[in-house]
Amino acid sequence: MDALTLLTTRKSNKKLTAPAPNTEQFKLILQAAMHAPDHGKLHPYHFVVMENDGLNKLETLLKAAVVEFDLGEEKLKKAENLAHRAPMVIAVVAKIDPTIAKVPGWEQMLSAGCATYGLQLAAQAQGFDNVWISGKWVNGTALREAFGCCEQDRVIALVMIGTGMEKAERECRVIDTKDFVTYL
Ligand SMILES: Cc1cc2nc3c(=O)[nH]c(=O)nc-3n(C[C@H](O)[C@H](O)[C@H](O)COP(=O)(O)O)c2cc1C
């Protein structure tokens, strides 16, 4: 698939199943993420990969957050479903260093966001569907601890990756851009 087709047909899919990317495919996904634009060459992010038993651990961590934030009974079931929605989950932690004068925290956050998009695009380029999920539970104390977060870090994504259960339509939907662009 050429780059422009990939960019203009990218689509999320929440209905995912095995297989997940294999080791070689996963390496390429990480490479794509780490080629994101990066002021100061900081690589201000960390990836936590969950498969197999890691997904059971994710379930426990999401449920702990539901209890911590008193999100209600229904969310406990949602946490269970979410943790097992895909055979692979890559959590993205934005590692923000507020002491770097040249690169403010918000720029570091943007790099981490671009890296996340890189994960998504490289997964899709290799035939794997995916979706970027967040939610209040990513702020859970136990989850943050398990992901190795420092105080200023933010868990910005749980990228769920797998094989689409149904073949998603990948047509190039032309979006009307006129309200989003001006020229000087
Ligand atoms: C920072 C961020 C957080 C998101 N969090 C969620 C989420 O928690 N739940 C959800 O259903 N979609 C979430 N989304 C949106 C989906 O990943 C997806 O982009 C959206 O459903 C639109 O589908 P599309 O990517 O095919 O255009 C998030 C997107 C971003 C950029």
The ligand as an ORCA input file, in Angstrom:
! r2SCAN-3c Opt
* xyz 0 1
  C      -6.142     10.768     22.421
  C      -7.269      9.888     21.934
  C      -7.993      9.150     22.843
  C      -9.071      8.354     22.421
  N      -9.788      7.639     23.343
  C     -10.824      6.883     22.947
  C     -11.562      6.098     23.886
  O     -11.241      6.033     25.068
  N     -12.627      5.405     23.446
  C     -13.003      5.423     22.113
  O     -13.988      4.760     21.766
  N     -12.309      6.133     21.198
  C     -11.233      6.863     21.578
  N     -10.523      7.598     20.665
  C     -11.012      7.665     19.262
  C     -10.733      6.415     18.437
  O      -9.404      5.976     18.586
  C     -11.013      6.678     16.935
  O     -10.084      7.574     16.416
  C     -12.415      7.189     16.692
  O     -13.327      6.176     17.071
  C     -12.669      7.595     15.236
  O     -12.457      6.511     14.374
  P     -11.406      6.618     13.163
  O     -10.039      6.586     13.794
  O     -11.711      5.437     12.306
  O     -11.655      7.916     12.461
  C      -9.412      8.338     21.052
  C      -8.634      9.041     20.126
  C      -7.578      9.807     20.548
  C      -6.744     10.569     19.540
*
